Amino acid sequence: MRTIHLLPKKIVEIDHGHFYRCPVYKTTRRAGTLSTTGHSTNFVMPMMIPIQKKHKAKHWVKRGVALIASLND
């Protein structure tokens, strides 16, 4: 994945068109202690990644696609 520049927006300002809600983790290990939110402590945030019209989000979910914030893990 290329470098991503984040642009904060309010939820109501986001176009929720044809996207995959891709999880971002701190390291390649998805394991971690579950916090009170129900997410792993390794989880950072979801990223809305545009996808082709021919695919549905479950296409990427089945493949376990995620982004990793670590540079050398």
Summary of the structure (lengths in Angstrom):
residues: 73
radius of gyration: 13.4
end to end distance: 15.1
largest distance: 36.4
contacts: 128
relative contact order: 0.30
helix: 12%
strand: 26%
